[in-house]
């Protein structure tokens, strides 16, 4: 809850019965400071720009210096990252910790998580598709390379066979092999 929730419950408890008032004890100064800081966290989780007037009302603080000290304490305690703009009389929130989840927030959280899940599933599907396309293209390239190597080997064998059948083919075959070996060494 927030400071105003606590204050309202104590007031309501006082109107109903003495028994209910006892369930909400008076807060120590340290507890009161902590509840006010957590109230700032609650407000900062809903808006990134908090006015001094709104904070003063929510925290039941009339002195601007005390209000600023409370915000500074919340920042020092790593409850939020923010800057105080004294000239504009507001607090610019950059980041804030999470608080307990209220039952009213669960549906919105489920909706947000469902949207995130759906978007993540689409990304995974797209990545799988791209990976499969890459594997298919690689297999196709490998197939073409193997076909070309087969054609080259077939052509070499054909030329060798023709040369072997000619009268001075044996000398030419040896010369051709030597020439191929020199070209391979030169290309390295």
MARZABA-925757 format. One record per residue: residue in three letters; residue number from 1; x, y, z of N, C-alpha, C, O in turn. Coordinates in steps of 0.05 Angstrom, whole numbers, plus 5000, padded with zeros to 4 digits. Example, Ala and Ser with C-alpha at 12.3 -4.5 7.8 and 13.67 -1.06 7.14 Angstrom:
! residues 2
('ALA'; 1; (5264; 4886; 5156); (5246; 4910; 5156); (5264; 4934; 5156); (5285; 4934; 5169));
('SER'; 2; (5257; 4955; 5142); (5273; 4979; 5143); (5258; 5001; 5157); (5268; 5023; 5161));
//
This chain:
! residues 188
('UNK'; 1; (5016; 4976; 5000); (5000; 5000; 5000); (5017; 5025; 5000); (5042; 5024; 4999));
('UNK'; 2; (5003; 5047; 5002); (5017; 5073; 5002); (5011; 5087; 5028); (4996; 5078; 5045));
('UNK'; 3; (5024; 5110; 5031); (5020; 5125; 5056); (4991; 5134; 5059); (4980; 5132; 5081));
('UNK'; 4; (4979; 5143; 5037); (4950; 5151; 5039); (4932; 5127; 5045); (4912; 5130; 5059));
('UNK'; 5; (4939; 5103; 5034); (4923; 5079; 5041); (4925; 5074; 5071); (4904; 5069; 5084));
('UNK'; 6; (4949; 5075; 5082); (4953; 5071; 5111); (4937; 5092; 5127); (4923; 5086; 5146));
('UNK'; 7; (4940; 5117; 5119); (4927; 5139; 5133); (4897; 5136; 5132); (4883; 5139; 5152));
('UNK'; 8; (4886; 5128; 5109); (4858; 5125; 5105); (4847; 5101; 5121); (4826; 5103; 5133));
('UNK'; 9; (4863; 5079; 5122); (4854; 5055; 5138); (4854; 5061; 5167); (4836; 5052; 5182));
('UNK'; 10; (4873; 5076; 5177); (4874; 5083; 5206); (4850; 5101; 5212); (4837; 5098; 5233));
('UNK'; 11; (4844; 5119; 5194); (4821; 5137; 5199); (4795; 5121; 5199); (4778; 5124; 5216));
('UNK'; 12; (4792; 5103; 5179); (4768; 5086; 5177); (4767; 5067; 5201); (4745; 5063; 5212));
('UNK'; 13; (4790; 5057; 5209); (4790; 5038; 5232); (4781; 5053; 5257); (4767; 5041; 5274));
('UNK'; 14; (4788; 5078; 5260); (4780; 5093; 5283); (4750; 5098; 5284); (4738; 5102; 5305));
('UNK'; 15; (4738; 5100; 5261); (4710; 5104; 5259); (4693; 5079; 5265); (4671; 5081; 5274));
('UNK'; 16; (4705; 5056; 5259); (4690; 5031; 5261); (4690; 5020; 5289); (4670; 5021; 5303));
('UNK'; 17; (4713; 5008; 5296); (4715; 4996; 5323); (4743; 5000; 5334); (4762; 5005; 5319));
('UNK'; 18; (4745; 4998; 5360); (4771; 4999; 5372); (4788; 4975; 5364); (4812; 4977; 5361));
('UNK'; 19; (4775; 4952; 5360); (4789; 4928; 5352); (4804; 4931; 5326); (4827; 4923; 5323));
('UNK'; 20; (4790; 4943; 5306); (4803; 4947; 5280); (4826; 4967; 5281); (4846; 4964; 5267));
('UNK'; 21; (4823; 4988; 5297); (4844; 5008; 5300); (4870; 4995; 5310); (4892; 5003; 5303));
('UNK'; 22; (4867; 4974; 5327); (4891; 4961; 5338); (4905; 4944; 5317); (4929; 4938; 5321));
('UNK'; 23; (4892; 4937; 5295); (4906; 4922; 5274); (4925; 4939; 5258); (4942; 4929; 5244));
('UNK'; 24; (4922; 4965; 5259); (4939; 4984; 5245); (4954; 5001; 5266); (4943; 5022; 5274));
('UNK'; 25; (4977; 4993; 5274); (4991; 5008; 5295); (5002; 5034; 5284); (5005; 5039; 5260));
('UNK'; 26; (5009; 5051; 5303); (5023; 5076; 5296); (5051; 5068; 5286); (5063; 5049; 5296));
('UNK'; 27; (5060; 5082; 5265); (5086; 5076; 5254); (5107; 5092; 5268); (5103; 5115; 5276));
('UNK'; 28; (5131; 5080; 5271); (5154; 5094; 5281); (5163; 5114; 5260); (5155; 5111; 5236));
('UNK'; 29; (5179; 5133; 5267); (5190; 5152; 5246); (5204; 5137; 5223); (5201; 5144; 5200));
('UNK'; 30; (5219; 5116; 5229); (5234; 5101; 5208); (5214; 5087; 5190); (5217; 5086; 5166));
('UNK'; 31; (5193; 5075; 5202); (5172; 5061; 5186); (5157; 5081; 5169); (5150; 5075; 5146));
('UNK'; 32; (5151; 5104; 5180); (5137; 5125; 5165); (5154; 5134; 5141); (5143; 5137; 5119));
('UNK'; 33; (5180; 5138; 5145); (5198; 5145; 5123); (5198; 5124; 5102); (5197; 5130; 5078));
('UNK'; 34; (5200; 5098; 5110); (5200; 5076; 5091); (5174; 5075; 5075); (5175; 5071; 5051));
('UNK'; 35; (5151; 5078; 5089); (5126; 5077; 5075); (5124; 5100; 5055); (5113; 5097; 5033));
('UNK'; 36; (5134; 5123; 5062); (5133; 5146; 5043); (5151; 5141; 5019); (5144; 5147; 4996));
('UNK'; 37; (5175; 5129; 5024); (5192; 5122; 5002); (5179; 5101; 4983); (5181; 5103; 4959));
('UNK'; 38; (5166; 5081; 4995); (5152; 5061; 4979); (5128; 5074; 4964); (5121; 5064; 4942));
('UNK'; 39; (5116; 5094; 4975); (5095; 5109; 4961); (5106; 5122; 4937); (5094; 5123; 4915));
('UNK'; 40; (5130; 5134; 4939); (5144; 5146; 4916); (5149; 5125; 4895); (5145; 5130; 4871));
('UNK'; 41; (5157; 5101; 4903); (5162; 5079; 4885); (5136; 5072; 4870); (5137; 5069; 4845));
('UNK'; 42; (5114; 5070; 4884); (5088; 5064; 4872); (5081; 5085; 4851); (5072; 5078; 4829));
('UNK'; 43; (5084; 5110; 4858); (5078; 5132; 4839); (5097; 5132; 4815); (5088; 5137; 4793));
('UNK'; 44; (5122; 5127; 4820); (5142; 5127; 4799); (5138; 5104; 4780); (5146; 5106; 4756));
('UNK'; 45; (5126; 5082; 4789); (5121; 5059; 4771); (5099; 5066; 4752); (5095; 5052; 4731));
('UNK'; 46; (5083; 5086; 4758); (5060; 5093; 4741); (5066; 5118; 4724); (5054; 5121; 4703));
('UNK'; 47; (5085; 5135; 4732); (5091; 5159; 4718); (5121; 5165; 4721); (5132; 5162; 4742));
('UNK'; 48; (5133; 5174; 4699); (5162; 5180; 4700); (5167; 5209; 4707); (5190; 5218; 4710));
('UNK'; 49; (5146; 5225; 4710); (5149; 5253; 4718); (5130; 5258; 4741); (5105; 5259; 4737));
('UNK'; 50; (5141; 5262; 4765); (5126; 5267; 4789); (5128; 5296; 4797); (5150; 5306; 4801));
('UNK'; 51; (5106; 5309; 4801); (5107; 5337; 4809); (5110; 5338; 4840); (5101; 5320; 4854));
('UNK'; 52; (5122; 5359; 4849); (5125; 5364; 4878); (5097; 5365; 4891); (5093; 5354; 4912));
('UNK'; 53; (5078; 5378; 4878); (5051; 5382; 4889); (5038; 5354; 4893); (5026; 5349; 4914));
('UNK'; 54; (5040; 5337; 4873); (5027; 5311; 4875); (5041; 5294; 4897); (5027; 5281; 4912));
('UNK'; 55; (5067; 5295; 4897); (5082; 5280; 4918); (5075; 5291; 4946); (5071; 5276; 4965));
('UNK'; 56; (5074; 5317; 4949); (5069; 5329; 4975); (5041; 5320; 4985); (5038; 5314; 5008));
('UNK'; 57; (5022; 5319; 4967); (4995; 5310; 4974); (4995; 5280; 4981); (4983; 5272; 5001));
('UNK'; 58; (5008; 5264; 4964); (5009; 5235; 4969); (5024; 5227; 4994); (5017; 5207; 5007));
('UNK'; 59; (5044; 5243; 5001); (5061; 5237; 5024); (5053; 5252; 5049); (5063; 5248; 5071));
('UNK'; 60; (5034; 5270; 5046); (5025; 5287; 5068); (5048; 5303; 5080); (5052; 5304; 5104));
('UNK'; 61; (5064; 5315; 5062); (5087; 5332; 5070); (5082; 5360; 5058); (5078; 5363; 5034));
('UNK'; 62; (5083; 5380; 5075); (5079; 5407; 5066); (5106; 5422; 5061); (5106; 5441; 5045));
('UNK'; 63; (5127; 5414; 5074); (5153; 5427; 5072); (5168; 5416; 5048); (5174; 5392; 5047));
('UNK'; 64; (5175; 5433; 5029); (5189; 5425; 5004); (5216; 5412; 5011); (5224; 5392; 4998));
('UNK'; 65; (5230; 5422; 5030); (5256; 5411; 5038); (5253; 5382; 5048); (5269; 5365; 5041));
('UNK'; 66; (5233; 5377; 5065); (5228; 5350; 5075); (5220; 5331; 5052); (5228; 5308; 5051));
('UNK'; 67; (5204; 5342; 5033); (5196; 5326; 5010); (5221; 5318; 4994); (5224; 5295; 4986));
('UNK'; 68; (5238; 5337; 4988); (5262; 5332; 4973); (5280; 5312; 4988); (5291; 5294; 4975));
('UNK'; 69; (5283; 5315; 5014); (5299; 5296; 5030); (5287; 5267; 5028); (5302; 5248; 5026));
('UNK'; 70; (5261; 5265; 5028); (5248; 5239; 5025); (5254; 5226; 4998); (5260; 5202; 4996));
('UNK'; 71; (5253; 5242; 4977); (5259; 5232; 4950); (5289; 5225; 4949); (5296; 5204; 4938));
('UNK'; 72; (5306; 5241; 4960); (5335; 5236; 4960); (5340; 5210; 4975); (5357; 5194; 4966));
('UNK'; 73; (5327; 5206; 4997); (5330; 5181; 5013); (5322; 5156; 4996); (5335; 5136; 4996));
('UNK'; 74; (5300; 5159; 4981); (5291; 5137; 4963); (5312; 5131; 4942); (5317; 5108; 4935));
('UNK'; 75; (5324; 5152; 4931); (5345; 5149; 4911); (5370; 5136; 4923); (5381; 5118; 4912));
('UNK'; 76; (5378; 5146; 4947); (5401; 5135; 4961); (5398; 5106; 4968); (5417; 5090; 4969));
('UNK'; 77; (5373; 5098; 4974); (5367; 5070; 4982); (5362; 5053; 4957); (5353; 5030; 4959));
('UNK'; 78; (5369; 5063; 4933); (5367; 5048; 4908); (5339; 5039; 4902); (5335; 5018; 4889));
('UNK'; 79; (5319; 5054; 4911); (5291; 5047; 4905); (5284; 5058; 4877); (5266; 5048; 4864));
('UNK'; 80; (5297; 5080; 4869); (5293; 5091; 4843); (5317; 5107; 4834); (5334; 5114; 4850));
('UNK'; 81; (5319; 5111; 4808); (5339; 5128; 4797); (5324; 5152; 4786); (5307; 5149; 4768));
('UNK'; 82; (5331; 5176; 4796); (5315; 5199; 4788); (5332; 5225; 4792); (5353; 5224; 4806));
('UNK'; 83; (5322; 5246; 4780); (5334; 5273; 4784); (5313; 5292; 4794); (5291; 5292; 4784));
('UNK'; 84; (5321; 5308; 4813); (5303; 5328; 4823); (5307; 5354; 4807); (5330; 5363; 4804));
('UNK'; 85; (5286; 5365; 4796); (5287; 5390; 4782); (5273; 5411; 4799); (5249; 5414; 4798));
('UNK'; 86; (5289; 5425; 4815); (5278; 5444; 4834); (5264; 5467; 4820); (5244; 5478; 4830));
('UNK'; 87; (5275; 5475; 4798); (5263; 5498; 4784); (5235; 5491; 4773); (5217; 5507; 4774));
('UNK'; 88; (5233; 5467; 4762); (5207; 5458; 4751); (5189; 5445; 4772); (5166; 5439; 4767));
('UNK'; 89; (5201; 5441; 4795); (5186; 5428; 4818); (5175; 5401; 4810); (5152; 5394; 4814));
('UNK'; 90; (5194; 5384; 4799); (5186; 5357; 4793); (5209; 5337; 4797); (5233; 5346; 4800));
('UNK'; 91; (5203; 5312; 4796); (5223; 5291; 4798); (5221; 5275; 4772); (5200; 5264; 4765));
('UNK'; 92; (5243; 5274; 4758); (5245; 5259; 4732); (5256; 5231; 4738); (5279; 5228; 4745));
('UNK'; 93; (5239; 5211; 4735); (5246; 5184; 4742); (5258; 5170; 4718); (5247; 5170; 4696));
('UNK'; 94; (5282; 5157; 4722); (5295; 5142; 4700); (5289; 5112; 4704); (5284; 5098; 4684));
('UNK'; 95; (5288; 5103; 4728); (5283; 5074; 4734); (5272; 5071; 4762); (5277; 5088; 4779));
('UNK'; 96; (5258; 5050; 4767); (5246; 5045; 4793); (5244; 5015; 4798); (5241; 5000; 4780));
('UNK'; 97; (5247; 5008; 4824); (5245; 4979; 4831); (5216; 4971; 4829); (5198; 4989; 4829));
('UNK'; 98; (5210; 4945; 4829); (5183; 4936; 4830); (5173; 4933; 4858); (5188; 4930; 4877));
('UNK'; 99; (5147; 4935; 4861); (5134; 4931; 4887); (5117; 4906; 4886); (5116; 4892; 4865));
('UNK'; 100; (5105; 4899; 4907); (5087; 4876; 4908); (5065; 4880; 4886); (5056; 4902; 4881));
('UNK'; 101; (5057; 4857; 4875); (5037; 4858; 4854); (5010; 4858; 4867); (5004; 4842; 4885));
('UNK'; 102; (4993; 4876; 4859); (4966; 4878; 4869); (4948; 4860; 4851); (4953; 4857; 4828));
('UNK'; 103; (4928; 4849; 4863); (4910; 4831; 4847); (4899; 4846; 4822); (4895; 4833; 4801));
('UNK'; 104; (4894; 4871; 4824); (4884; 4886; 4801); (4905; 4888; 4778); (4897; 4893; 4755));
('UNK'; 105; (4930; 4885; 4784); (4952; 4887; 4764); (4957; 4861; 4750); (4970; 4861; 4729));
('UNK'; 106; (4946; 4839; 4760); (4953; 4812; 4748); (4943; 4810; 4719); (4959; 4799; 4703));
('UNK'; 107; (4919; 4818; 4713); (4909; 4816; 4686); (4927; 4831; 4666); (4933; 4822; 4644));
('UNK'; 108; (4935; 4855; 4674); (4952; 4871; 4656); (4980; 4858; 4653); (4991; 4858; 4631));
('UNK'; 109; (4990; 4846; 4675); (5015; 4831; 4673); (5013; 4807; 4654); (5031; 4802; 4638));
('UNK'; 110; (4991; 4793; 4657); (4987; 4769; 4640); (4985; 4778; 4611); (4997; 4765; 4593));
('UNK'; 111; (4971; 4800; 4605); (4969; 4810; 4578); (4996; 4818; 4567); (5003; 4811; 4544));
('UNK'; 112; (5012; 4832; 4583); (5039; 4841; 4575); (5057; 4817; 4570); (5071; 4816; 4550));
('UNK'; 113; (5056; 4797; 4587); (5073; 4773; 4584); (5064; 4757; 4560); (5080; 4745; 4546));
('UNK'; 114; (5038; 4755; 4555); (5028; 4741; 4532); (5037; 4754; 4506); (5046; 4740; 4488));
('UNK'; 115; (5036; 4780; 4505); (5045; 4795; 4482); (5075; 4790; 4478); (5084; 4786; 4455));
('UNK'; 116; (5090; 4791; 4500); (5119; 4786; 4498); (5124; 4758; 4488); (5142; 4753; 4471));
('UNK'; 117; (5110; 4738; 4499); (5113; 4710; 4491); (5107; 4707; 4461); (5122; 4694; 4446));
('UNK'; 118; (5085; 4719; 4452); (5078; 4717; 4423); (5099; 4729; 4405); (5106; 4718; 4385));
('UNK'; 119; (5109; 4753; 4413); (5130; 4766; 4397); (5155; 4749; 4397); (5168; 4747; 4377));
('UNK'; 120; (5162; 4738; 4420); (5186; 4721; 4422); (5183; 4696; 4405); (5202; 4688; 4392));
('UNK'; 121; (5159; 4684; 4405); (5154; 4661; 4388); (5157; 4667; 4359); (5168; 4651; 4344));
('UNK'; 122; (5148; 4690; 4351); (5151; 4699; 4323); (5180; 4702; 4315); (5189; 4694; 4294));
('UNK'; 123; (5195; 4714; 4333); (5224; 4718; 4328); (5238; 4691; 4326); (5254; 4687; 4308));
('UNK'; 124; (5231; 4672; 4344); (5243; 4645; 4343); (5236; 4631; 4317); (5253; 4619; 4304));
('UNK'; 125; (5211; 4633; 4309); (5202; 4621; 4284); (5217; 4633; 4260); (5226; 4618; 4243));
('UNK'; 126; (5220; 4659; 4260); (5235; 4672; 4238); (5264; 4664; 4238); (5276; 4658; 4217));
('UNK'; 127; (5277; 4662; 4262); (5305; 4654; 4263); (5308; 4625; 4254); (5327; 4618; 4240));
('UNK'; 128; (5289; 4607; 4262); (5290; 4579; 4253); (5287; 4578; 4222); (5301; 4563; 4209));
('UNK'; 129; (5270; 4594; 4211); (5266; 4595; 4182); (5291; 4604; 4168); (5300; 4592; 4148));
('UNK'; 130; (5304; 4625; 4179); (5329; 4635; 4167); (5351; 4614; 4169); (5367; 4611; 4151));
('UNK'; 131; (5352; 4600; 4192); (5373; 4579; 4196); (5368; 4557; 4176); (5387; 4546; 4164));
('UNK'; 132; (5343; 4548; 4173); (5337; 4527; 4153); (5343; 4536; 4125); (5354; 4520; 4109));
('UNK'; 133; (5337; 4560; 4118); (5344; 4571; 4091); (5374; 4571; 4087); (5384; 4564; 4066));
('UNK'; 134; (5389; 4578; 4108); (5418; 4578; 4106); (5429; 4550; 4102); (5447; 4545; 4086));
('UNK'; 135; (5418; 4531; 4117); (5426; 4503; 4114); (5419; 4492; 4086); (5435; 4478; 4074));
('UNK'; 136; (5395; 4499; 4076); (5387; 4491; 4050); (5406; 4503; 4028); (5414; 4489; 4010));
('UNK'; 137; (5412; 4528; 4031); (5430; 4542; 4011); (5458; 4529; 4013); (5470; 4526; 3992));
('UNK'; 138; (5467; 4523; 4037); (5493; 4510; 4039); (5494; 4483; 4027); (5513; 4475; 4013));
('UNK'; 139; (5472; 4467; 4031); (5471; 4440; 4019); (5470; 4443; 3988); (5482; 4427; 3974));
('UNK'; 140; (5455; 4462; 3978); (5453; 4467; 3949); (5481; 4474; 3938); (5489; 4464; 3917));
('UNK'; 141; (5495; 4492; 3952); (5522; 4500; 3943); (5541; 4476; 3943); (5556; 4472; 3925));
('UNK'; 142; (5539; 4460; 3964); (5556; 4436; 3966); (5550; 4416; 3944); (5568; 4404; 3932));
('UNK'; 143; (5524; 4413; 3937); (5516; 4395; 3915); (5528; 4405; 3889); (5538; 4389; 3873));
('UNK'; 144; (5525; 4432; 3884); (5536; 4443; 3859); (5566; 4440; 3858); (5578; 4433; 3837));
('UNK'; 145; (5580; 4444; 3880); (5609; 4441; 3881); (5617; 4412; 3875); (5635; 4407; 3860));
('UNK'; 146; (5602; 4393; 3887); (5608; 4364; 3882); (5603; 4357; 3852); (5619; 4342; 3841));
('UNK'; 147; (5582; 4368; 3841); (5576; 4363; 3812); (5599; 4374; 3795); (5608; 4361; 3776));
('UNK'; 148; (5608; 4399; 3802); (5630; 4411; 3786); (5655; 4394; 3789); (5669; 4390; 3769));
('UNK'; 149; (5661; 4386; 3813); (5685; 4369; 3817); (5683; 4343; 3801); (5703; 4334; 3789));
('UNK'; 150; (5659; 4331; 3800); (5655; 4307; 3785); (5659; 4312; 3755); (5671; 4296; 3741));
('UNK'; 151; (5648; 4335; 3745); (5652; 4342; 3717); (5681; 4347; 3710); (5691; 4338; 3689));
('UNK'; 152; (5696; 4360; 3728); (5724; 4365; 3724); (5740; 4338; 3723); (5756; 4334; 3705));
('UNK'; 153; (5734; 4320; 3742); (5747; 4294; 3742); (5740; 4278; 3717); (5758; 4265; 3706));
('UNK'; 154; (5715; 4279; 3708); (5707; 4265; 3684); (5722; 4276; 3660); (5731; 4261; 3643));
('UNK'; 155; (5724; 4303; 3659); (5738; 4315; 3636); (5768; 4308; 3637); (5779; 4303; 3616));
('UNK'; 156; (5780; 4308; 3660); (5808; 4300; 3662); (5812; 4271; 3653); (5830; 4266; 3637));
('UNK'; 157; (5795; 4254; 3662); (5797; 4226; 3654); (5793; 4223; 3624); (5806; 4206; 3611));
('UNK'; 158; (5774; 4238; 3613); (5770; 4237; 3584); (5794; 4246; 3569); (5802; 4233; 3549));
('UNK'; 159; (5806; 4268; 3577); (5831; 4278; 3564); (5853; 4258; 3567); (5868; 4253; 3548));
('UNK'; 160; (5856; 4246; 3590); (5878; 4226; 3594); (5873; 4202; 3576); (5892; 4191; 3564));
('UNK'; 161; (5848; 4194; 3575); (5842; 4170; 3559); (5849; 4176; 3529); (5861; 4159; 3516));
('UNK'; 162; (5841; 4199; 3519); (5847; 4207; 3492); (5877; 4208; 3487); (5887; 4199; 3467));
('UNK'; 163; (5892; 4218; 3506); (5921; 4221; 3503); (5934; 4193; 3505); (5954; 4189; 3491));
('UNK'; 164; (5924; 4176; 3521); (5935; 4149; 3523); (5931; 4134; 3497); (5948; 4117; 3490));
('UNK'; 165; (5910; 4139; 3484); (5904; 4125; 3459); (5921; 4137; 3436); (5925; 4123; 3416));
('UNK'; 166; (5931; 4160; 3438); (5948; 4172; 3417); (5976; 4159; 3419); (5983; 4147; 3439));
('UNK'; 167; (5992; 4162; 3398); (6018; 4150; 3397); (6038; 4160; 3418); (6052; 4143; 3430));
('UNK'; 168; (6040; 4186; 3422); (6059; 4196; 3442); (6045; 4207; 3467); (6055; 4225; 3480));
('UNK'; 169; (6022; 4195; 3474); (6005; 4204; 3497); (6018; 4201; 3524); (6013; 4216; 3542));
('UNK'; 170; (6035; 4180; 3527); (6046; 4176; 3553); (6064; 4199; 3561); (6064; 4207; 3585));
('UNK'; 171; (6080; 4209; 3542); (6097; 4232; 3549); (6080; 4257; 3555); (6086; 4271; 3574));
('UNK'; 172; (6059; 4261; 3539); (6042; 4284; 3543); (6026; 4282; 3569); (6023; 4303; 3583));
('UNK'; 173; (6018; 4258; 3577); (6003; 4254; 3602); (6021; 4262; 3625); (6012; 4275; 3644));
('UNK'; 174; (6046; 4254; 3624); (6064; 4260; 3646); (6069; 4291; 3647); (6068; 4303; 3668));
('UNK'; 175; (6073; 4303; 3623); (6076; 4332; 3622); (6052; 4347; 3633); (6055; 4367; 3647));
('UNK'; 176; (6028; 4337; 3626); (6003; 4350; 3635); (6001; 4348; 3666); (5993; 4367; 3679));
('UNK'; 177; (6008; 4325; 3677); (6006; 4322; 3706); (6026; 4340; 3720); (6020; 4353; 3740));
('UNK'; 178; (6050; 4343; 3709); (6070; 4361; 3720); (6060; 4390; 3719); (6064; 4405; 3738));
('UNK'; 179; (6048; 4397; 3696); (6038; 4425; 3693); (6016; 4430; 3714); (6015; 4452; 3725));
('UNK'; 180; (5998; 4411; 3718); (5976; 4415; 3738); (5988; 4418; 3766); (5978; 4434; 3781));
('UNK'; 181; (6008; 4402; 3772); (6020; 4404; 3799); (6033; 4431; 3803); (6031; 4443; 3825));
('UNK'; 182; (6046; 4442; 3782); (6059; 4468; 3784); (6038; 4490; 3788); (6042; 4509; 3803));
('UNK'; 183; (6016; 4488; 3774); (5994; 4508; 3777); (5982; 4507; 3805); (5977; 4528; 3816));
('UNK'; 184; (5979; 4484; 3816); (5968; 4482; 3843); (5987; 4494; 3863); (5978; 4508; 3881));
('UNK'; 185; (6013; 4489; 3860); (6033; 4500; 3878); (6034; 4531; 3876); (6037; 4545; 3895));
('UNK'; 186; (6031; 4540; 3851); (6032; 4570; 3846); (6008; 4584; 3857); (6009; 4607; 3865));
('UNK'; 187; (5985; 4570; 3859); (5961; 4583; 3869); (5960; 4584; 3899); (5944; 4600; 3910));
('UNK'; 188; (5976; 4569; 3912); (5977; 4569; 3941); (5992; 4593; 3950); (5996; 4597; 3974));
//
